[in-house]
Amino acid sequence: MKKILFLLFLSPFLLFSQNYVQGIVIDSKTKQPLAFASIITNTNFGTLTDVEGKFEITTQKPFDEISVSYVGYTPTNIVLNNQKFISIKLKSKVENLNEVLIIAKENPANKIIKNAIANKEKNDIEKALNSFKFNSYNKKLVTANPDSISGTIDTIFVLKNGKKEFKKLDSSNYQFKKEITEHHLYITEKISEFNFQKGKKKKEIILASRMAGLKQPIYEILAITIQDFSFYNEYYTIAGTKYTSPIANNALKKYNYKILDTVKNSNGNAILIYFKPKKKIDVAGVEGVMYIDDKTYAITKAVSEVKGSINIKSTQNFEYINNYGIWFPSNMDLVIKKGTNNENIELFGGVVKISENKKNDSIIKSKTKQPSDIVYFISKTENSNIEINTPVVVKKSSSTIQFNEDAHKQSLDFWNKYRTDSLTKRGETAYKKLDSIAESEGVEKKINIARNVLKGYYPTKYINLNLGKIINLNNYEGLRIGFGGVTNTNFSNKYKIESYIAYGTKDEDIKYSIGASTRLNKDTNTWLGANYTNDLKEAASLDFIAENTSFSPINPRNLNISKFYNYKTASIYLEHDIQPNLEAKLQLSSGDYKPVFDYQYITSGKITTNYTLTTAALGLQYNPKNEYMNSPLGKLKIKNDYPQITFQITKSFKNVFSSDFDFTQVNLRLLHEIKRLRKATTEILVEGGIVLGDAPISHLFNSTPNYTFKSPWLKRVTFAGKNSFETMGYNEFISDKFGAIHIRHQLRYFRIGSKFKPQVTLVTRAAIGNLENPSNHKGLEFKSLQNGYFESGIEFNSIFKGFGLSSFYRYGSYQNSRFSDNIALKLTYQLRLGF
């Protein structure tokens, strides 16, 4: 009876209290939305409006009143009467705004931003602290609020002659509401330990990982930066795309700032500063609000939004660590949902571009909200167990992520120990549902195929077939058909067997290779192997044994190459990572070499056509800014950056295993890329080599030519190479010492239409070299590069289905007398995956 009386007493209050409200805050006169206005409930729950002035409040404690404030406007209190949506109009305090404009010599917000920039090193934990470590729990969901969509059956009409005609009943909303009430559309969780030691990169150790539908996670997805940990870098990443940070060194040139409010925090007060890009670009920019501590000028909270065809909202909170006087990141979340305007959006650095699609005006649905309107992605991260300036040792910091072997097998007790947000029934059901669907449809097998195909392999149970060995074309072999592969981890984690066989339809000869290797150390990726090869290689090409090569089924340069040599060599090698970003390979080889064109090496009256070489080669691949993940699959590259340096020294030993030559060859390649944010990209390649001693044609340099002087002239139109001299004839120049530079300035795609997005690249190349004893090489006509070779050109790429056109002009000392012999017209092709 007492309980009933108590409920009756509370009923008037319960009747008018509520847990949810959404609305918009606008200027009472202009009707313009007020971005980042402050909303506080009478239960002391606070939020801000978004860049469109909209807000949404969902709380556990019921509330019946909200207060709204915005700088330059009169605050107001709103009493709610169970309203689910409310439009709030604020009146501008014109006299106050005018007073500020007259008195202030400088925007006061700019002064605060300058102080925040000046104090970055004191407030950035990676610069202010010697070390730190903490645990992190991350949960990502693709989901929707079941209450946001009607569960009724929809009616679809079609417009004909201006009249609506019934087409069909649509139960998709009904089915969707039923499913989304039971489970999320997708869920994944991760528990990590982060370690930082001053002078080294921050390292993440993944202790536990679970992806719905997968027994083993997709490791590459774990490496994607959804949201940056630090707000103090020059660029801040949101949904994988970099934006200039609002406290970057040049931020005042990029953003406008405005003080919104002052709020209390655990260290005193924080000033709310609104930031917005000064210039509008072809994709939506980031705007938001920063809470800046009024004593230390540290960021205590940051909210960033990107509004376009989709909306992205990033929130990061910091907690004050009193013992060290620093604000440490405590939690962050990122939400992606359907947008309300048609501005283009870039995700993951422009790999994914999203723009508004044209609607079909002939189809009319009676209900406005569809599943696509309310589905959203959310990533939430909570940090815990923070330790500062305790002994932390970070080894091999370029391996920035380490995935523990048992991370995908952790027990429920382990998960519950670190979960800072409980797994709901909808989450548990999502795991069960998606695990069942993925198993029945063989999702993991399809993912494994896709992962390997991108690397140039097709996986079978025990062997990964090398797609690059199936078909090739060149001017000597004609059509080269082959088959090859390497054993995978299902065969063995410790041993590998690699082999291929190929047949040329023009030379009617078989080529092959067979080898095996064993792993000596997993952490350093150390392999000891041996192989025997009988194959062809382009004469005088610049070659590196430790170079990372990418999959290319057909090298367009090969179509006109006819100067090859056959080599039959036995080799043993040792591969070892000195650091994850410094790879070394030591190789000892001995075998027979035979040029398959008219060539003789003459010295001291001795003519040599076929010869034997015994060599030792040391190759190094150094990528100082690359980052890697140690995973059960091995070392995975998760960040490809520049510069990239490849070095090799090869020594040939005369009279060792009947070797005919004694020389030393040194090769070097330096690749650098200057990528400006949403602007042109400049690629610079510097390469060269030097041979000390007498060396045959196989170990000289041809500077990578890609031109033929065929007649009629139209036969010269071929495909352009990646980094080759497009006007230089094949083997026109031979050197024992040379250097070359290739500069490519790639402009951004021109958006002429939704499908027509051509891209222009400006190219300049130069080379210089010399051959010390040209008379030693007979049967091959060539020139010296000692006067310097120059060419420049322009590429029009992706004109039609990836194909483009390029043109180059040869000039300088080696310009030909006939104008047409200095012009090269080439086709280009760029593979675009279409997302």
C-alpha positions in Angstrom: 0.0 0.0 0.0 2.9 2.3 0.9 4.5 1.7 -2.5 1.2 2.5 -4.3 0.8 5.7 -2.4 4.5 6.6 -3.1 4.0 6.0 -6.8 0.8 8.1 -6.8 2.8 10.9 -5.1 5.5 10.8 -7.7 3.2 10.4 -10.7 2.9 14.2 -11.4 6.7 14.4 -11.6 7.1 11.2 -13.6 4.4 12.3 -16.0 6.4 15.4 -17.1 10.0 14.0 -16.8 11.7 12.3 -19.7 14.9 10.6 -20.7 15.1 11.7 -24.3 14.8 14.8 -26.3 16.2 16.1 -29.6 16.0 19.6 -31.1 17.7 22.4 -32.9 19.1 25.8 -31.7 18.8 28.7 -34.2 19.1 32.5 -34.3 15.7 34.1 -33.7 16.1 36.6 -36.5 18.3 34.9 -39.2 17.0 31.4 -38.5 20.6 30.2 -39.0 21.6 27.2 -36.8 24.0 27.9 -33.9 26.8 25.4 -33.9 28.1 24.1 -30.6 25.6 25.9 -28.3 25.7 24.6 -24.8 22.7 22.4 -23.6 22.5 21.4 -19.9 19.6 19.4 -18.3 18.3 20.1 -14.8 20.0 16.8 -13.8 23.4 18.4 -14.8 23.9 16.4 -18.0 25.5 18.5 -20.7 26.0 18.4 -24.4 26.7 20.7 -27.4 24.7 21.2 -30.6 26.5 19.9 -33.8 27.6 22.1 -36.7 24.0 22.2 -37.9 22.7 23.4 -34.5 21.1 20.0 -33.8 21.3 18.1 -30.5 20.1 14.9 -29.0 20.0 13.9 -25.3 19.5 10.4 -24.0 20.0 9.9 -20.2 19.3 7.4 -17.5 18.1 10.1 -15.1 14.8 11.7 -16.1 14.8 15.4 -16.7 12.2 18.1 -17.3 14.1 21.2 -18.0 17.1 22.3 -20.2 19.1 25.5 -20.2 20.7 26.8 -23.5 23.5 29.3 -23.8 25.6 30.6 -26.6 28.2 33.4 -26.7 26.7 36.7 -27.8 23.1 35.4 -27.1 20.7 35.7 -24.2 20.6 32.3 -22.3 17.2 30.6 -21.9 15.6 27.9 -19.9 13.1 25.5 -21.5 10.6 23.5 -19.5 9.8 20.3 -21.3 6.3 18.8 -21.4 7.2 15.3 -22.8 8.3 16.9 -26.1 10.5 14.6 -28.2 11.6 17.5 -30.5 12.0 21.2 -29.7 13.1 24.2 -31.7 14.9 26.8 -29.6 15.4 30.4 -30.8 18.0 32.5 -29.1 18.1 36.3 -29.2 21.3 38.0 -30.1 22.9 40.5 -27.7 23.8 42.9 -30.4 25.2 45.7 -28.1 27.6 43.2 -26.5 28.9 41.9 -29.8 29.4 45.4 -31.1 31.3 46.4 -28.0 33.7 43.4 -28.4 34.3 44.3 -32.0 35.2 47.9 -31.2 37.4 47.3 -28.2 39.3 44.2 -29.2 42.4 44.7 -31.3 42.8 41.0 -31.8 40.2 38.2 -31.8 40.6 37.0 -28.1 40.1 33.4 -29.4 43.2 33.7 -31.6 45.3 34.7 -28.6 44.3 31.6 -26.7 45.0 29.4 -29.7 48.5 31.0 -30.0 49.1 30.1 -26.4 47.8 26.6 -26.9 50.3 26.2 -29.9 53.2 27.7 -27.9 52.5 25.2 -25.0 52.1 22.1 -27.1 55.4 20.5 -26.0 54.4 20.9 -22.3 50.9 19.4 -22.9 51.6 16.7 -25.4 52.1 13.6 -23.3 54.5 12.1 -25.9 56.8 15.1 -25.5 56.2 16.0 -21.8 56.5 12.6 -20.3 59.4 10.1 -20.3 57.2 7.1 -20.4 53.6 5.9 -19.9 51.5 2.8 -20.3 47.8 2.1 -20.1 45.1 -0.4 -21.1 42.5 0.4 -23.7 39.1 -1.2 -24.4 37.6 -0.5 -27.9 34.2 -1.5 -29.2 33.0 -0.8 -32.7 29.4 -1.2 -33.7 27.3 -0.9 -36.8 23.8 -0.5 -35.4 20.7 1.6 -35.2 18.2 2.7 -32.6 15.1 0.5 -33.0 12.9 3.4 -31.9 14.1 5.5 -34.8 12.2 3.5 -37.5 8.6 2.5 -37.9 7.9 -1.2 -37.8 4.9 -0.9 -40.1 4.7 -2.3 -43.6 5.4 0.5 -46.1 3.6 1.3 -49.4 5.5 2.0 -52.6 4.0 4.1 -55.4 5.3 4.9 -58.9 4.7 8.2 -60.6 3.1 7.8 -64.0 1.8 10.8 -66.0 2.0 12.9 -62.8 -0.2 10.4 -60.8 0.8 8.0 -58.1 0.1 4.4 -58.8 0.4 1.6 -56.3 3.3 -0.7 -57.0 3.8 -3.0 -54.0 4.0 -3.4 -50.2 7.4 -3.1 -48.7 8.1 -5.0 -45.4 11.8 -4.2 -45.3 11.3 -1.7 -42.4 9.3 -4.2 -40.5 11.9 -6.9 -40.9 14.7 -4.4 -40.1 13.1 -3.2 -36.9 12.7 -6.8 -35.8 16.3 -7.6 -36.5 17.8 -4.5 -35.1 15.8 -4.9 -31.9 17.4 -8.3 -31.4 21.0 -7.6 -32.4 23.5 -5.1 -33.8 24.3 -5.3 -37.5 28.0 -5.8 -36.6 30.3 -5.8 -33.6 34.0 -6.0 -32.9 36.0 -5.6 -29.7 39.7 -5.1 -28.8 41.7 -5.0 -25.6 45.2 -3.4 -25.9 48.1 -2.4 -23.8 49.9 0.8 -25.0 53.5 1.4 -24.1 55.5 4.6 -24.7 59.2 5.4 -24.2 60.5 8.9 -25.0 62.4 8.9 -28.3 60.5 5.9 -29.7 57.1 5.4 -31.2 54.1 4.4 -29.1 53.6 0.6 -29.3 50.2 -1.2 -29.1 50.1 -4.8 -27.8 46.8 -6.4 -28.7 45.9 -8.6 -25.8 42.4 -9.7 -27.0 40.5 -9.3 -30.2 37.1 -10.4 -31.4 35.4 -9.8 -34.8 31.9 -11.0 -35.3 31.9 -13.8 -38.0 35.6 -14.4 -37.8 37.7 -16.9 -35.9 40.8 -14.9 -36.7 40.5 -11.2 -37.1 41.4 -9.2 -40.2 44.7 -7.9 -39.0 44.9 -5.2 -41.6 41.6 -3.6 -40.2 43.1 -3.5 -36.7 45.9 -1.3 -38.1 43.5 1.3 -39.6 43.6 4.6 -37.6 39.9 5.4 -37.1 40.7 8.2 -34.7 44.0 9.7 -33.6 45.2 9.3 -30.1 46.9 12.7 -30.0 45.3 16.0 -30.8 48.7 17.8 -30.7 50.2 16.5 -34.0 50.2 18.7 -37.1 47.4 16.5 -38.6 44.5 14.9 -36.8 43.0 11.7 -38.3 39.2 11.2 -38.4 37.8 8.1 -40.0 41.2 7.4 -41.6 41.5 10.8 -43.2 44.0 13.5 -42.1 42.9 17.0 -41.4 45.0 20.0 -40.3 44.9 20.1 -36.5 43.2 23.2 -35.1 46.3 23.7 -33.0 48.8 22.9 -35.8 51.7 25.4 -36.1 50.0 26.9 -39.2 46.4 26.5 -37.8 45.7 30.3 -37.6 46.1 30.4 -41.4 43.6 27.6 -41.8 40.9 28.2 -39.3 38.7 30.9 -37.9 38.1 30.8 -34.1 35.4 32.1 -31.7 35.0 31.9 -27.9 31.7 30.2 -27.0 31.8 29.8 -23.3 33.7 29.1 -20.1 33.1 25.9 -18.1 34.5 24.4 -14.9 36.9 21.4 -15.0 38.9 19.4 -12.5 41.8 21.9 -12.7 39.8 25.1 -12.7 38.2 26.5 -15.9 38.2 25.6 -19.6 37.5 28.0 -22.4 35.3 26.6 -25.2 36.7 27.7 -28.6 34.8 27.0 -31.9 36.9 26.5 -35.0 35.9 26.4 -38.6 38.0 26.3 -41.9 38.6 29.6 -43.6 38.4 28.2 -47.1 35.9 25.8 -48.5 37.4 23.0 -50.5 35.9 20.3 -52.8 35.4 17.9 -49.9 33.9 18.7 -46.5 36.3 20.2 -43.9 36.4 19.6 -40.2 35.0 22.0 -37.7 34.3 21.7 -34.0 35.0 23.0 -30.5 38.0 22.6 -28.2 37.9 23.0 -24.4 41.2 24.7 -23.5 42.5 24.9 -19.9 42.8 28.6 -18.9 46.0 27.9 -16.9 48.0 25.4 -18.9 46.4 25.9 -22.3 46.1 22.2 -22.7 43.1 20.6 -24.5 40.7 19.0 -22.0 38.1 18.0 -24.5 37.8 18.2 -28.3 34.7 17.7 -30.5 35.3 17.6 -34.3 32.7 17.2 -37.0 32.7 16.6 -40.7 29.3 17.2 -42.3 28.4 16.1 -45.9 26.8 13.2 -47.6 27.7 11.4 -44.4 28.3 12.9 -41.0 31.3 12.1 -38.9 31.6 13.2 -35.2 34.7 12.7 -33.2 34.9 13.3 -29.4 38.0 13.0 -27.2 38.0 13.6 -23.5 41.1 14.1 -21.2 41.5 13.6 -17.5 43.7 15.7 -15.3 46.6 13.8 -13.6 47.3 16.0 -10.7 50.7 14.5 -9.7 52.2 15.3 -13.1 50.1 18.4 -13.9 49.0 17.0 -17.3 45.8 16.2 -19.1 45.9 12.5 -20.3 43.5 11.1 -22.9 40.8 9.1 -21.1 38.2 8.2 -23.7 37.2 8.9 -27.3 34.4 8.0 -29.6 33.6 8.4 -33.3 30.2 8.2 -34.9 29.5 8.0 -38.7 26.0 8.3 -40.0 24.1 9.4 -43.0 24.4 13.1 -43.8 21.9 15.8 -44.6 23.7 17.7 -47.4 25.5 16.7 -50.6 29.1 17.7 -49.8 31.7 15.2 -50.8 33.4 13.2 -48.0 36.7 11.5 -48.0 37.4 8.4 -45.8 40.7 6.6 -45.2 42.8 9.3 -46.9 40.7 9.6 -50.0 40.7 5.8 -50.7 36.9 6.0 -50.2 35.1 9.0 -51.6 31.4 9.4 -50.9 29.1 11.8 -52.7 25.3 12.1 -52.9 23.7 9.8 -55.4 20.9 10.9 -57.7 17.5 9.9 -56.4 15.0 8.1 -58.5 12.1 10.6 -58.5 9.7 8.1 -60.0 9.5 6.0 -56.9 7.7 7.3 -53.8 7.5 5.7 -50.4 4.9 6.6 -47.9 7.3 6.6 -45.0 10.3 8.9 -44.9 12.9 7.0 -42.8 14.5 3.9 -44.3 17.1 1.7 -42.6 19.9 3.5 -44.4 18.7 6.7 -42.8 19.2 5.5 -39.2 22.1 3.0 -39.4 25.3 4.4 -37.9 28.9 3.3 -37.1 30.3 4.0 -33.7 33.8 3.4 -32.2 34.2 3.8 -28.5 37.5 3.6 -26.6 38.1 3.8 -22.8 41.6 4.0 -21.3 42.4 2.6 -17.9 45.3 1.5 -15.6 47.3 4.6 -16.6 50.9 4.5 -15.3 53.2 7.5 -15.9 57.0 7.7 -15.8 57.4 4.1 -14.7 60.1 1.9 -16.3 58.9 1.1 -19.9 61.1 -0.4 -22.6 59.8 -0.3 -26.2 61.8 -2.7 -28.4 61.7 -2.4 -32.2 59.4 0.6 -32.1 58.8 0.6 -35.9 56.7 -2.5 -35.2 54.0 -0.3 -33.8 51.4 -3.1 -33.3 52.0 -6.5 -31.8 49.2 -9.0 -32.0 49.6 -11.7 -29.3 49.3 -15.3 -30.5 46.4 -16.0 -28.1 44.6 -12.6 -28.6 41.8 -14.2 -30.6 41.4 -17.1 -28.1 40.9 -15.2 -24.8 38.4 -16.4 -22.3 35.3 -14.7 -21.1 36.9 -14.0 -17.7 39.8 -12.2 -19.5 37.3 -10.0 -21.5 35.3 -9.2 -18.4 38.4 -8.2 -16.5 39.2 -5.4 -19.0 35.8 -4.5 -20.4 34.9 -1.0 -19.3 31.6 -1.2 -21.1 29.5 -4.4 -20.6 28.4 -6.5 -23.5 24.7 -6.2 -23.9 22.3 -9.0 -25.0 22.1 -7.3 -28.5 25.9 -7.6 -28.7 26.0 -11.2 -27.7 23.2 -12.0 -30.2 25.1 -10.2 -32.9 28.2 -12.4 -32.3 26.2 -15.6 -32.4 24.1 -14.5 -35.5 27.1 -13.3 -37.5 29.3 -16.2 -36.5 26.7 -18.6 -37.9 26.2 -16.7 -41.1 29.9 -16.3 -41.8 30.5 -20.0 -41.2 27.7 -21.1 -43.5 28.9 -18.7 -46.3 32.6 -19.3 -46.0 33.4 -15.7 -45.3 36.9 -16.3 -43.8 37.9 -18.3 -46.9 36.8 -15.4 -49.1 38.7 -12.9 -47.0 41.8 -15.1 -47.2 41.5 -15.2 -51.0 41.1 -11.4 -51.2 44.0 -10.7 -48.9 46.4 -13.0 -50.9 45.2 -11.9 -54.4 46.1 -8.3 -53.5 49.6 -9.6 -52.8 49.7 -11.5 -56.1 48.8 -15.0 -54.8 45.8 -17.3 -55.0 45.6 -19.5 -51.8 44.9 -23.2 -51.8 45.0 -25.5 -48.8 48.8 -25.8 -48.7 50.1 -23.7 -51.5 49.7 -20.1 -52.5 49.8 -19.9 -56.3 51.9 -17.0 -57.7 49.6 -15.1 -60.1 52.6 -13.2 -61.5 53.9 -16.5 -63.0 50.9 -17.5 -65.0 51.3 -15.3 -68.0 53.9 -12.8 -69.2 54.9 -11.2 -72.5 58.3 -10.2 -73.9 60.0 -9.8 -77.2 62.3 -12.8 -76.8 60.0 -15.5 -75.3 56.8 -14.2 -76.8 54.0 -15.5 -74.7 55.4 -16.9 -71.5 53.1 -19.3 -69.7 54.0 -20.6 -66.3 52.9 -22.0 -63.0 54.4 -21.5 -59.5 53.8 -20.9 -55.9 54.9 -21.1 -52.3 53.7 -23.3 -49.4 51.6 -21.5 -46.8 51.2 -21.7 -43.0 48.8 -24.7 -43.4 51.8 -26.6 -44.7 54.2 -25.3 -42.1 54.9 -22.2 -40.0 58.6 -23.0 -40.0 59.4 -24.3 -43.5 58.7 -23.0 -47.0 59.0 -24.6 -50.4 58.9 -22.2 -53.4 59.0 -23.2 -57.1 57.9 -22.2 -60.6 58.1 -23.5 -64.2 57.6 -21.5 -67.3 57.6 -22.0 -71.1 58.1 -19.4 -73.9 56.2 -19.9 -77.1 58.7 -18.0 -79.2 62.0 -19.4 -77.8 60.4 -22.8 -77.2 62.4 -23.2 -74.0 61.6 -24.1 -70.4 62.6 -22.1 -67.4 62.3 -23.1 -63.7 63.3 -22.5 -60.2 63.0 -24.6 -57.0 64.0 -23.6 -53.5 63.3 -24.2 -49.8 63.8 -22.2 -46.6 63.5 -22.5 -42.9 62.6 -19.9 -40.3 65.3 -19.4 -37.7 63.7 -16.6 -35.7 60.1 -15.3 -35.9 60.6 -12.0 -34.0 63.4 -11.0 -36.4 61.8 -12.6 -39.5 65.0 -14.6 -40.1 65.0 -17.2 -42.8 67.8 -19.4 -44.2 67.2 -20.8 -47.7 68.6 -22.2 -50.9 67.4 -22.4 -54.5 68.4 -23.4 -58.0 67.2 -21.2 -60.9 67.4 -21.6 -64.7 65.8 -18.4 -66.1 66.1 -15.2 -68.1 66.8 -11.7 -67.0 67.1 -8.4 -68.9 70.7 -7.5 -69.7 72.2 -4.5 -67.9 69.2 -3.9 -65.7 69.4 -2.4 -62.2 68.7 -5.2 -59.9 68.2 -5.5 -56.1 67.9 -8.8 -54.2 66.3 -7.1 -51.1 63.8 -4.9 -52.9 60.1 -5.2 -52.1 58.4 -5.9 -55.4 54.6 -5.6 -55.9 52.4 -7.9 -58.0 52.2 -7.0 -61.7 50.9 -9.7 -64.1 52.4 -8.0 -67.2 55.3 -5.5 -67.2 54.6 -3.3 -70.2 58.4 -2.7 -70.8 59.0 -6.3 -71.4 56.9 -6.2 -74.6 59.8 -4.7 -76.5 62.8 -6.1 -74.6 64.8 -8.6 -76.6 68.3 -8.5 -74.9 68.2 -11.1 -72.2 70.7 -13.4 -70.7 70.2 -16.9 -69.4 71.5 -17.8 -65.9 71.7 -21.1 -64.2 72.6 -20.5 -60.6 72.6 -22.2 -57.2 72.2 -19.8 -54.3 72.0 -19.9 -50.5 70.7 -16.8 -48.7 69.9 -15.5 -45.2 67.1 -12.9 -44.7 67.0 -11.0 -41.4 65.3 -7.9 -40.1 67.8 -5.8 -38.2 64.8 -3.7 -37.3 61.3 -4.1 -38.7 62.0 -1.2 -41.1 65.6 -2.3 -41.9 65.6 -5.6 -43.8 68.8 -7.4 -44.9 69.5 -10.2 -47.3 72.9 -11.9 -47.7 73.1 -14.2 -50.8 75.9 -16.4 -52.1 75.5 -17.6 -55.7 77.4 -19.5 -58.4 76.4 -20.5 -61.9 76.7 -20.1 -65.6 75.6 -17.0 -67.6 74.8 -16.9 -71.4 73.6 -13.8 -73.3 70.9 -14.9 -75.8 71.8 -12.2 -78.2 75.0 -11.4 -80.2 77.5 -10.4 -77.5 81.2 -11.1 -76.8 83.4 -9.8 -74.0 86.9 -9.2 -75.2 89.9 -8.5 -72.9 93.6 -9.3 -73.3 92.9 -11.0 -76.6 90.4 -13.4 -74.9 86.9 -13.7 -76.3 84.2 -14.7 -73.8 80.6 -15.4 -74.8 79.4 -17.7 -72.0 80.8 -17.2 -68.5 80.7 -18.3 -64.9 80.2 -16.0 -61.9 80.5 -16.7 -58.2 79.1 -13.8 -56.3 78.3 -12.6 -52.7 75.7 -9.9 -52.4 74.4 -7.9 -49.5 71.1 -6.1 -49.9 69.5 -3.6 -47.5 66.0 -2.2 -47.6 65.5 0.7 -45.2 62.1 2.4 -44.8 62.6 4.7 -41.7 59.0 5.9 -41.5 57.2 2.7 -42.3 55.3 0.9 -39.5 54.6 -2.8 -39.1 52.4 -5.2 -37.2 53.7 -8.5 -35.8 50.8 -10.9 -36.4 50.3 -14.7 -36.5 50.6 -14.3 -40.3 54.0 -12.8 -39.9 55.2 -9.2 -40.4 52.5 -7.0 -42.0 53.2 -3.5 -43.3 50.5 -1.2 -41.9 52.0 2.2 -42.9 53.8 2.9 -46.2 55.8 6.1 -45.9 58.9 7.8 -47.4 61.8 7.9 -47.9 62.5 4.3 -49.0 66.1 3.4 -49.5 67.4 0.3 -51.3 71.2 -0.5 -51.2 73.1 -3.5 -52.6 76.8 -4.4 -52.9 77.8 -7.4 -55.0 81.3 -8.9 -55.2 82.3 -11.4 -57.9 85.3 -13.7 -57.0 87.5 -14.8 -59.9 88.6 -18.4 -59.9 86.2 -19.3 -57.1 84.1 -22.2 -58.5 85.6 -21.4 -61.9 84.4 -17.8 -61.9 85.6 -15.7 -64.8 85.4 -12.2 -63.5 86.5 -10.1 -60.5 84.4 -7.0 -59.9 82.5 -5.1 -57.3 79.1 -3.6 -58.1 77.3 -1.0 -55.9 73.6 -0.1 -56.5 71.5 2.5 -54.8 67.9 3.6 -55.1 66.2 6.4 -53.1 62.4 7.0 -53.4 60.7 9.9 -51.7 57.2 11.3 -51.9 56.1 14.7 -50.9 52.3 14.4 -50.3 50.6 17.7 -49.5 47.2 17.4 -47.8 44.5 17.4 -50.5 47.0 18.8 -53.0 49.5 17.6 -55.6 51.9 14.8 -54.9 55.6 15.0 -55.9 57.5 11.7 -56.3 61.3 11.8 -56.6 63.3 8.8 -57.5 67.1 8.9 -57.5 69.0 5.7 -58.5 72.4 4.7 -59.8 75.2 2.3 -59.7 78.9 1.8 -60.1 81.0 -1.1 -61.2 84.7 -1.4 -60.1 86.7 -3.8 -62.2 85.8 -5.6 -65.5 82.2 -6.8 -65.6 80.1 -8.4 -68.4 76.9 -7.1 -69.9 74.7 -8.8 -67.2 76.1 -6.6 -64.5 76.3 -3.2 -66.3 73.5 -0.6 -66.5 71.1 0.4 -69.3 69.3 3.2 -67.4 65.9 1.5 -67.9 64.9 2.6 -71.5 61.4 2.1 -72.9 61.5 3.3 -76.5 61.8 1.6 -79.9 62.7 3.3 -83.2 60.3 1.1 -85.3 58.7 2.2 -88.5 56.1 3.3 -89.3 56.0 5.7 -86.3 52.7 4.4 -85.0 54.4 1.1 -84.0 56.3 3.1 -81.4 53.1 3.7 -79.4 53.4 1.3 -76.5 52.6 1.3 -72.8 54.6 3.7 -70.5 56.7 2.1 -67.8 56.7 3.1 -64.1 60.1 4.8 -63.9 61.7 4.4 -67.3 63.1 6.7 -69.9 60.2 6.8 -72.5 62.3 8.3 -75.3 65.5 6.3 -74.7 66.0 3.4 -77.1 66.5 -0.1 -75.7 70.2 -0.6 -75.0 71.0 2.7 -76.7 73.2 3.5 -73.7 75.3 1.2 -71.6 77.3 2.3 -68.5 79.4 0.9 -65.7 78.6 3.9 -63.6 75.4 6.0 -63.9 73.0 8.1 -62.0 69.4 9.1 -62.8 66.7 11.2 -61.3 62.9 10.9 -62.0 60.5 13.6 -60.9 56.8 13.1 -61.1 54.4 15.9 -60.1 50.9 14.3 -59.8 48.0 16.8 -59.7 44.7 15.9 -58.0 42.0 14.3 -60.0 39.8 16.7 -62.0 36.2 16.1 -61.1 34.5 16.7 -64.5 31.7 14.2 -63.8 30.8 11.4 -61.4 32.7 8.9 -63.6 35.1 11.1 -65.6 37.9 12.0 -63.3 41.1 12.4 -65.3 44.4 13.0 -63.6 47.4 15.0 -64.9 51.1 14.2 -64.1 54.1 16.2 -65.1 57.3 14.2 -65.5 61.0 15.2 -65.9 63.9 12.7 -66.0 67.6 13.0 -66.4 70.6 10.6 -66.4 74.4 10.7 -66.7 76.9 7.9 -66.9 80.0 6.4 -68.6 81.6 3.2 -69.6 85.3 2.9 -68.9 86.3 0.2 -71.6 83.6 0.2 -74.3 85.8 -1.7 -76.7 85.6 -4.8 -74.4 81.9 -5.2 -75.4 81.3 -6.4 -78.9 78.1 -7.3 -80.8 76.0 -4.6 -79.3 75.9 -1.0 -80.5 75.6 1.6 -77.7 76.5 5.1 -76.7 77.9 6.8 -73.6 75.8 8.8 -71.2 78.6 11.2 -70.3 77.0 14.3 -71.7 73.7 13.9 -69.8 70.3 12.7 -71.0 67.1 14.6 -70.6 63.4 14.1 -71.2 60.1 15.7 -70.0 56.5 14.9 -70.6 52.9 15.0 -69.5 50.5 12.1 -68.6 46.7 12.3 -68.9 45.7 9.3 -66.8 42.3 7.6 -66.2 40.7 9.1 -69.3 38.7 6.0 -70.1 38.3 3.0 -67.8 41.7 3.4 -66.3 43.5 4.0 -69.6 45.3 7.3 -70.4 47.7 8.9 -72.8 51.2 10.4 -72.2 53.7 12.2 -74.3 57.4 12.8 -73.8 60.1 14.9 -75.5 63.8 14.2 -75.6 66.2 17.1 -75.5 69.8 18.1 -74.7 73.1 16.6 -76.0 71.5 13.4 -77.2 68.6 15.0 -79.0 68.1 13.2 -82.4 68.3 15.0 -85.7 64.8 13.9 -86.7 62.1 15.6 -84.7 59.8 12.5 -84.7 62.6 10.5 -83.1 62.5 12.8 -80.0 58.8 12.3 -79.5 57.2 9.4 -77.6 53.5 8.8 -77.3 52.5 6.2 -74.7 49.4 4.6 -73.3 49.1 4.5 -69.5 46.9 2.4 -67.2 46.0 2.9 -63.6 44.0 0.3 -61.8 41.3 1.9 -59.7 39.2 -0.3 -57.4 36.2 1.9 -57.7 35.5 2.8 -54.1 
